Amino acid sequence: MFSLFLDTTQVDFNQKLKKFINQRNSIHHDVSSEVESIISEIKEKGDKAIIRFNNKFDLRKVKGTSELIYSEKELKRSVNFVDKKLLEAMNFAFKRIKDFHSNNLKKKDSKESSSIITSTTKPLTEITIYVPGGKAIYPSSVLMAAGPAVAAGVKNIYLTSPGSTEEINNIILAAANIAGIKKVYSLGGVQAIAAFCFGTESFPKVQKIVGPGNIYVNEAKRQLYGQVGIDMLAGPSEIVILADRTSNPDTVASDLIAQAEHDESSSAILISLDDLLIEKVKKILQEEIPKLSKEKIIKKSLMKKGAIIKIKSLEESLRIINLIAPEHLHLVNKDPDDILKFSPFAGMILVGEDTPNALSDYVLGPSHILPTGGTSRFSSPLSTDDFLVKSSLVILNKEKNPGKYQELIEHASVLARAEGLTAHDLSLKKRKE
């Protein structure tokens, strides 16, 4: 069932683990030239190229860009075609997401009279949320991306998503309406990223593009970063579950299955101290997976990117967790604090049987747009920080504190002369008493 079974007692354990991690996080370099060509044509030809690529890749027959744009009126009307319980759930989730990010938004501006060197913070003015389409519908991604943007104070939020059957699903439109998004575009792939990066006759140029996508979308974001801001290069979803003999094999198995359900390239990894727990989980998987609607996807995911790692100690688990640096880390072992105290690398850390990843995907509050592929070692979850820009603010008045001011001048002059920047030194000396 799993692509790999490892035991830390194996002589070649480290080698096999490294190979597994490298394969799991492999980069598709073969798409780079194709993405570069699409970007170049859109930059040169604008809407004309966008329509061509949209029709080519999404098998559509769009004649003009007006067919790709949904108005605020259409967004509001979409709620009439969505189940009331689903609308209630989306409203519930969005409130929790927005409240979480609003409560965690720390004011960085300092107005204290004693502070003369500080910073100011302001929100971005225009951003685009990219929501995948095609294989599945992800209204939760709309809410998870819009929540922190709204909390940060972004005024103009656009949404773009590929239309699978000539139009975007009403559930996505309703989610956009709940999030307060005023305009939605039925456009996906590289052409969507390029359109909002450069701006065209019909598409606004934005400051930042956020949201997950396939390898082509990721490559487009990578190539255009610097011309437009991006959140991260989010790959297939991942989870590492740390369990022992005290863990519930039923919930461990169900959480592994839930992760594998996302995509054939999703990665579900079980790390355990206990052989009996491992055997119970494997048996439950064999019994439960055939009953599920996405049986084929789950099986392929586990066979391609799944793994079971048998360990001897918690110290070993910490080293392995930090090597993998997963998107999600679920600690269901007896003493999770023994791991938590070392602050392991993970996009989201879930603790205890009562905290399934499935809850975090929808209603807990923190965004489920998280660093993947080991990037949690240096990246953070999507938050209000992604939608704010800072400026350093310096206001000096030597009359208020002449001694301190002269100290600044003297030390800066020494550094300027050491670097051979005589004009800098002269500028500083002009301000000496």
KOLRO-335802 format. One line per 2 residues: number of its first residue (from 0); their letters; for each residue y, x, z of C-alpha. Coordinates in pm, whole numbers, plus 50000, padded with zeros to 5 digits. Each point is the difference from the previous one (the first is absolute). Layout:
NUM) A) Y,X,Z | ... $
This chain:
0) MF) 50000,50000,50000 | 50248,50274,50095 $
2) SL) 50077,50281,49760 | 49963,50259,50272 $
4) FL) 49835,50055,50336 | 50116,50306,50192 $
6) DT) 49897,50149,50331 | 50209,50266,50169 $
8) TQ) 49680,50186,50085 | 49938,50066,49630 $
10) VD) 50057,50361,49898 | 50206,49899,49696 $
12) FN) 50186,49714,50175 | 50351,50144,49955 $
14) QK) 49940,50072,49634 | 49868,49650,49931 $
16) LK) 50282,49834,50193 | 50262,50199,49811 $
18) KF) 49840,49906,49668 | 49994,49632,50098 $
20) IN) 50368,50004,50101 | 50100,50178,49679 $
22) QR) 49810,49750,49785 | 50136,49705,50197 $
24) NS) 50356,50122,49955 | 49962,50116,49640 $
26) IH) 50306,49978,49774 | 49977,49864,49646 $
28) HD) 50188,50256,49794 | 49881,49853,49670 $
30) VS) 50246,49710,50018 | 50311,50220,50032 $
32) SE) 50074,50046,49630 | 49953,49630,49921 $
34) VE) 50233,49900,50283 | 50258,50257,49890 $
36) SI) 49995,49860,49646 | 50055,49640,50121 $
38) IS) 50285,50106,50228 | 50169,50194,49719 $
40) EI) 49989,49706,49760 | 50134,49754,50257 $
42) KE) 50283,50238,50090 | 50096,50019,49633 $
44) KG) 49937,49644,49879 | 50038,49786,50312 $
46) DK) 49901,49633,49974 | 49842,50041,49658 $
48) AI) 49750,50253,50134 | 49939,49797,50315 $
50) IR) 49899,49694,49796 | 49771,50212,49779 $
52) FN) 49817,50162,50290 | 49982,49677,50197 $
54) NK) 49833,49819,49711 | 49770,50295,49933 $
56) FD) 49871,50062,50351 | 50006,49646,50142 $
58) LR) 49885,49835,49674 | 50301,49771,49984 $
60) KV) 50221,49864,49723 | 50343,50029,50155 $
62) KG) 50288,49988,49751 | 50292,50070,50233 $
64) TS) 50063,50129,50349 | 50129,49658,50111 $
66) EL) 49634,49893,50003 | 49933,50265,50266 $
68) IY) 50262,49883,50251 | 49962,49728,50263 $
70) SE) 50313,49840,50139 | 50070,49912,50363 $
72) KE) 49951,49635,49905 | 49651,50073,49870 $
74) LK) 49915,50189,50317 | 50101,49706,50217 $
76) RS) 49802,49761,49781 | 49684,50212,50036 $
78) VN) 49948,49885,50361 | 49911,49654,49866 $
80) FV) 49685,50144,49845 | 49875,50193,50304 $
82) DK) 49781,49866,50279 | 50207,49909,50306 $
84) KL) 49778,50194,50239 | 50042,50312,49786 $
86) LE) 50378,49953,49999 | 49992,49964,50378 $
88) AM) 49792,50318,50033 | 50236,50196,49773 $
90) NF) 50305,49881,50193 | 49829,50093,50327 $
92) AF) 49908,50347,49869 | 50344,50072,49855 $
94) KR) 50178,49910,50321 | 49777,50237,50196 $
96) IK) 50046,50278,49745 | 50379,49961,49989 $
98) DF) 50027,49972,50379 | 49786,50311,50054 $
100) HS) 50216,50211,49770 | 50325,49854,50130 $
102) NN) 49901,50079,50358 | 49903,50354,49905 $
104) LK) 50318,50069,49807 | 50186,50258,50205 $
106) KK) 50371,50032,49949 | 50079,50354,49899 $
108) DS) 50378,49974,49988 | 50165,50168,50297 $
110) KE) 50348,49891,50101 | 50017,50176,50333 $
112) SS) 50337,50159,50063 | 49836,50325,50109 $
114) SI) 49811,50034,49670 | 50181,50164,49711 $
116) IT) 49697,50076,49785 | 49778,49703,49925 $
118) ST) 49848,49798,49717 | 50048,49662,49838 $
120) TK) 49732,49777,49856 | 50020,49735,49731 $
122) PL) 49741,49795,49811 | 49915,50043,49635 $
124) TE) 50161,49735,49782 | 49729,49943,49735 $
126) IT) 49626,50050,50018 | 49694,49879,49808 $
128) IY) 49670,49900,50155 | 49697,50059,49780 $
130) VP) 49703,49772,50070 | 49667,50061,49823 $
132) GG) 49842,49724,49795 | 49700,49945,49779 $
134) KA) 49691,50041,50220 | 50139,49810,50297 $
136) IY) 50306,49827,50144 | 50190,50177,50278 $
138) PS) 50269,49780,50156 | 49963,50208,50317 $
140) SV) 50132,50306,49815 | 50314,49804,49911 $
142) LM) 50061,49920,50367 | 49905,50346,50128 $
144) AA) 50243,50173,49763 | 50284,49748,50029 $
146) GP) 49991,49975,50382 | 50132,50350,50080 $
148) AV) 50244,49984,49706 | 50151,49676,50129 $
150) AA) 50010,50138,50355 | 50180,50311,49874 $
152) GV) 50267,49785,49831 | 49922,50049,49630 $
154) KN) 50195,49734,49811 | 49841,50005,49654 $
156) IY) 49620,49998,50006 | 49813,49952,49674 $
158) LT) 49628,49952,49955 | 49788,50092,49702 $
160) SP) 49633,49929,49944 | 49778,49988,49692 $
162) GS) 49931,49650,49872 | 49625,49958,49963 $
164) TE) 50013,49680,49793 | 50345,49995,49843 $
166) EI) 50163,49932,50336 | 49997,50109,50361 $
168) NN) 49791,49798,50241 | 50195,49735,50195 $
170) II) 49879,50151,50328 | 50180,50326,49920 $
172) LA) 50314,49806,49905 | 49982,49798,50321 $
174) AA) 49962,50319,50205 | 50307,50143,49827 $
176) NI) 50193,49683,50080 | 49898,50021,50368 $
178) AG) 50119,50361,50008 | 50339,49902,49859 $
180) IK) 49952,50178,49668 | 50226,49849,49736 $
182) KV) 49850,50134,49677 | 49644,50081,49893 $
184) YS) 49886,50179,49685 | 49665,49952,49830 $
186) LG) 49951,50363,49911 | 49754,50262,50121 $
188) GV) 49870,50347,49931 | 50195,50306,49896 $
190) QA) 50245,49783,49807 | 50108,49823,50320 $
192) IA) 50065,50324,50189 | 50196,50147,49708 $
194) AF) 50200,49680,49945 | 50136,49994,50355 $
196) CF) 50047,50375,50010 | 50224,50023,49693 $
198) GT) 50135,49646,49981 | 50011,49818,49665 $
200) ES) 50180,49707,49846 | 49783,49764,50207 $
202) FP) 49880,50207,50296 | 50224,50133,50276 $
204) KV) 50002,50368,50091 | 49899,50026,50365 $
206) QK) 50014,50267,50267 | 49639,49975,50110 $
208) IV) 49665,49857,49889 | 49738,49921,50264 $
210) GP) 49651,49855,50005 | 49646,50099,49903 $
212) GN) 49860,50019,49648 | 49723,50147,49788 $
214) IY) 49977,50362,49883 | 50243,49935,49712 $
216) VN) 50259,49848,50231 | 49959,50288,50244 $
218) EA) 50037,50257,49725 | 50314,49826,49873 $
220) KR) 50146,50007,50352 | 49911,50367,50032 $
222) QL) 50163,50093,49669 | 50315,49798,50063 $
224) YG) 50054,50101,50361 | 50338,50166,50015 $
226) QV) 50147,49755,49751 | 49902,49712,50226 $
228) GI) 49882,49996,50361 | 49641,49909,50079 $
230) DM) 49816,49916,50321 | 49674,50189,49947 $
232) LA) 49715,50051,49756 | 49760,49751,50154 $
234) GP) 49639,50030,49889 | 49689,49792,50076 $
236) SE) 49976,49857,50351 | 49810,50190,50272 $
238) IV) 49862,49959,50349 | 49828,50230,50247 $
240) IL) 49822,49827,50290 | 49904,50203,50307 $
242) AD) 49715,49829,50188 | 49740,50077,50266 $
244) RT) 49714,49823,50181 | 50248,49767,50175 $
246) SN) 50139,49872,49670 | 49905,49664,49850 $
248) PD) 49798,50070,49682 | 50081,49655,49858 $
250) TV) 50377,50049,50005 | 49971,50364,49892 $
252) AS) 49796,49894,49697 | 50235,49712,49915 $
254) DL) 50304,50229,50018 | 49836,50252,49766 $
256) IA) 49918,49719,49758 | 50354,49861,50019 $
258) QA) 50143,50337,49901 | 49752,50049,49714 $
260) EH) 50091,49655,49867 | 50347,50117,49895 $
262) DE) 49894,50204,49701 | 49711,50197,49852 $
264) SS) 50191,50317,50089 | 50070,49901,50362 $
266) SA) 49858,50232,50263 | 49818,49877,50314 $
268) IL) 49879,50272,50236 | 49805,49964,50325 $
270) IS) 50006,50286,50251 | 49759,49953,50287 $
272) LD) 49841,50179,50293 | 49701,49764,50007 $
274) DL) 49702,49985,49761 | 49901,49652,50115 $
276) LI) 50347,49859,49928 | 49989,50153,49652 $
278) EK) 49662,49843,49923 | 50113,49658,50126 $
280) VK) 50314,50014,49785 | 49802,50096,49689 $
282) KI) 49760,49709,50056 | 50283,49751,50044 $
284) LQ) 50166,50123,49681 | 49680,49943,49802 $
286) EE) 49976,49647,50137 | 50364,49895,49970 $
288) IP) 50130,50153,49676 | 49783,49786,49766 $
290) KL) 50153,49686,50155 | 50358,50095,49900 $
292) SK) 50193,49906,49686 | 50100,50361,49932 $
294) EK) 49653,50143,50050 | 50017,50225,49692 $
296) II) 50338,50149,50092 | 49888,50065,50361 $
298) KK) 49679,50170,49891 | 50176,50219,49745 $
300) SL) 50267,50095,50253 | 49746,50106,50261 $
302) MK) 49791,50186,49745 | 50300,50182,49850 $
304) KG) 50229,50069,50294 | 49815,49889,50315 $
306) AI) 49856,50236,50258 | 49825,50016,50338 $
308) IK) 50068,50307,50211 | 49783,50068,50304 $
310) IK) 50174,50211,50267 | 49903,50161,50331 $
312) SL) 50335,49975,50181 | 50345,49840,49994 $
314) EE) 50150,50344,49936 | 49813,50007,49670 $
316) SL) 50127,49652,49911 | 50362,50101,50054 $
318) RI) 49965,50295,49764 | 49835,49783,49734 $
320) IN) 50257,49721,50036 | 50285,50245,49954 $
322) LI) 49831,50151,49693 | 49966,49656,49843 $
324) AP) 50339,49875,50129 | 49912,49641,49908 $
326) EH) 50219,49706,49918 | 49839,49801,50284 $
328) LH) 49827,50139,50309 | 49811,49750,50217 $
330) LV) 49893,50124,50342 | 49724,49781,50145 $
332) NK) 49839,50268,50214 | 49980,49976,50381 $
334) DP) 50294,50229,50073 | 50256,49975,49715 $
336) DD) 50264,50169,50217 | 49802,50323,49965 $
338) IL) 50098,49993,49631 | 50342,49832,50031 $
340) KF) 50135,50270,50233 | 49973,50249,49713 $
342) SP) 50198,49775,49759 | 49756,50012,49707 $
344) FA) 50133,49982,49645 | 49970,49646,49862 $
346) GM) 50229,49748,49834 | 49900,49732,50249 $
348) IL) 49794,50039,50317 | 49813,49691,50121 $
350) VG) 49846,50003,50346 | 49717,49782,50129 $
352) ED) 49767,49736,49859 | 50270,49732,50024 $
354) TP) 50225,50186,49754 | 49841,49968,49655 $
356) NA) 50166,50151,49698 | 49988,49656,49837 $
358) LS) 50266,49885,50249 | 50224,50296,49920 $
360) DY) 49975,49918,49629 | 50179,49670,50058 $
362) VL) 50168,49897,50321 | 50047,50270,50264 $
364) GP) 50343,50118,49885 | 49978,50367,49894 $
366) SH) 49986,50037,49622 | 49658,50042,49845 $
368) IL) 50153,50229,49737 | 49875,50327,50143 $
370) PT) 49942,50362,49897 | 49657,50060,49846 $
372) GG) 49793,50290,49871 | 50071,50225,50296 $
374) TS) 50378,49967,49966 | 50034,49857,50352 $
376) RF) 50020,50368,50101 | 50356,50001,49866 $
378) SS) 50089,49639,49910 | 50073,49683,50196 $
380) PL) 49943,49626,49954 | 50259,49798,49809 $
382) ST) 50280,49909,50242 | 50373,49939,50020 $
384) DD) 50048,50378,49966 | 49893,49966,49636 $
386) FL) 50297,49773,49931 | 50273,50190,50181 $
388) VK) 50204,50301,49897 | 50187,50225,50238 $
390) SS) 50318,50199,49970 | 50100,50274,50239 $
392) LV) 50342,49922,50140 | 50222,50278,50136 $
394) IL) 50348,49952,50148 | 50148,50305,50172 $
396) NK) 50331,50037,50181 | 50063,50344,50145 $
398) EK) 50279,49871,50227 | 49751,49793,50201 $
400) NP) 49780,50298,50082 | 50154,50323,49865 $
402) GK) 49753,50230,50175 | 49697,49828,49850 $
404) YQ) 50164,49987,49659 | 50069,50374,49997 $
406) EL) 49641,50067,50106 | 49880,49807,49695 $
408) IE) 50238,50195,49773 | 49894,50341,50136 $
410) HA) 49627,49946,49961 | 50036,49842,49655 $
412) SV) 50212,50300,49888 | 49729,50242,50108 $
414) LA) 49739,49808,49798 | 50228,49976,49696 $
416) RA) 50066,50375,49995 | 49627,50072,50039 $
418) EG) 49936,49798,49685 | 50283,50172,49812 $
420) LT) 50194,49675,49960 | 50351,50131,50052 $
422) AH) 50167,49678,49884 | 49814,49816,50275 $
424) DL) 50123,50256,50250 | 50356,49963,49872 $
426) SL) 49981,49620,50027 | 49894,50035,50362 $
428) KK) 50263,50262,50089 | 50275,49771,49870 $
430) RK) 49912,49772,50291 | 50006,50265,50270 $
432) E) 50271,49982,50259 $
